[in-house]
Amino acid sequence: MDTSKVDLFLMTNAKYFESHQIPAIKGMIQDLDDDKFIVLQTLNLKDPTVALILSLLNIIVPFSFDRFFIGDIGLGIIKLLTCGGLFIWIIVDWFIIMERTRQVNFETLQRALMYNA
């Protein structure tokens, strides 16, 4: 595949991944065919900033929107039923939700590559 396509994909989507994941992602997508590369462009990657905003809103309305947004449905239900672990879990999520969102995005990318390999 053309390295400019790979670099363009990484530049436009770098905010969705941890910086240490970028070289691994580059290695995974360099050998893709063009038709499989299109699948990467259609992935539904979650924005870590949106997840943080949803997490901050939990202090007003503790509905676990952040966990539901990134697909952690089970944890979202538990967080909802416990009022965010008596608000402790809500505060902890302010610090870890962006990293968790990027990890979920990386796992989504890996699944898409394995499924379309």
Contacts in CASP RR format, 6 or more apart in sequence:
PFRMAT RR
TARGET T0000
AUTHOR 0000-0000-0000
METHOD contacts of the structure
MODEL  1
MDTSKVDLFLMTNAKYFESHQIPAIKGMIQDLDDDKFIVLQTLNLKDPTV
ALILSLLNIIVPFSFDRFFIGDIGLGIIKLLTCGGLFIWIIVDWFIIMER
TRQVNFETLQRALMYNA
1 29 0 8 1.000
1 30 0 8 1.000
1 31 0 8 1.000
1 32 0 8 1.000
1 33 0 8 1.000
1 34 0 8 1.000
1 37 0 8 1.000
3 30 0 8 1.000
5 34 0 8 1.000
5 37 0 8 1.000
6 26 0 8 1.000
6 29 0 8 1.000
6 30 0 8 1.000
9 29 0 8 1.000
9 37 0 8 1.000
9 40 0 8 1.000
9 41 0 8 1.000
10 22 0 8 1.000
10 25 0 8 1.000
10 26 0 8 1.000
13 45 0 8 1.000
14 22 0 8 1.000
15 47 0 8 1.000
15 48 0 8 1.000
15 49 0 8 1.000
16 45 0 8 1.000
16 46 0 8 1.000
16 47 0 8 1.000
16 48 0 8 1.000
16 101 0 8 1.000
16 102 0 8 1.000
16 105 0 8 1.000
17 25 0 8 1.000
17 102 0 8 1.000
17 105 0 8 1.000
17 106 0 8 1.000
17 109 0 8 1.000
18 99 0 8 1.000
18 102 0 8 1.000
18 103 0 8 1.000
18 106 0 8 1.000
21 102 0 8 1.000
21 106 0 8 1.000
25 106 0 8 1.000
25 109 0 8 1.000
28 109 0 8 1.000
28 110 0 8 1.000
28 113 0 8 1.000
29 37 0 8 1.000
29 40 0 8 1.000
29 113 0 8 1.000
32 40 0 8 1.000
32 113 0 8 1.000
36 116 0 8 1.000
36 117 0 8 1.000
39 112 0 8 1.000
39 116 0 8 1.000
40 109 0 8 1.000
40 112 0 8 1.000
40 113 0 8 1.000
43 108 0 8 1.000
43 109 0 8 1.000
43 112 0 8 1.000
44 108 0 8 1.000
45 105 0 8 1.000
45 108 0 8 1.000
45 109 0 8 1.000
46 69 0 8 1.000
46 70 0 8 1.000
46 101 0 8 1.000
46 104 0 8 1.000
46 105 0 8 1.000
47 101 0 8 1.000
48 97 0 8 1.000
48 98 0 8 1.000
48 99 0 8 1.000
48 101 0 8 1.000
48 102 0 8 1.000
49 98 0 8 1.000
50 69 0 8 1.000
51 66 0 8 1.000
51 69 0 8 1.000
51 70 0 8 1.000
51 97 0 8 1.000
51 98 0 8 1.000
51 100 0 8 1.000
51 101 0 8 1.000
52 66 0 8 1.000
52 94 0 8 1.000
52 97 0 8 1.000
52 98 0 8 1.000
54 65 0 8 1.000
54 66 0 8 1.000
54 69 0 8 1.000
54 97 0 8 1.000
55 65 0 8 1.000
55 66 0 8 1.000
55 90 0 8 1.000
55 93 0 8 1.000
55 94 0 8 1.000
55 97 0 8 1.000
56 94 0 8 1.000
57 65 0 8 1.000
58 64 0 8 1.000
58 65 0 8 1.000
58 66 0 8 1.000
58 84 0 8 1.000
58 90 0 8 1.000
58 93 0 8 1.000
59 87 0 8 1.000
59 90 0 8 1.000
62 79 0 8 1.000
62 80 0 8 1.000
62 83 0 8 1.000
62 84 0 8 1.000
62 87 0 8 1.000
62 90 0 8 1.000
63 80 0 8 1.000
64 75 0 8 1.000
64 76 0 8 1.000
64 77 0 8 1.000
64 79 0 8 1.000
64 80 0 8 1.000
64 84 0 8 1.000
66 93 0 8 1.000
66 97 0 8 1.000
67 73 0 8 1.000
67 74 0 8 1.000
67 75 0 8 1.000
67 76 0 8 1.000
67 79 0 8 1.000
67 93 0 8 1.000
68 76 0 8 1.000
70 97 0 8 1.000
70 100 0 8 1.000
70 101 0 8 1.000
70 104 0 8 1.000
71 104 0 8 1.000
72 100 0 8 1.000
72 104 0 8 1.000
79 85 0 8 1.000
79 89 0 8 1.000
79 90 0 8 1.000
79 93 0 8 1.000
82 89 0 8 1.000
84 90 0 8 1.000
END
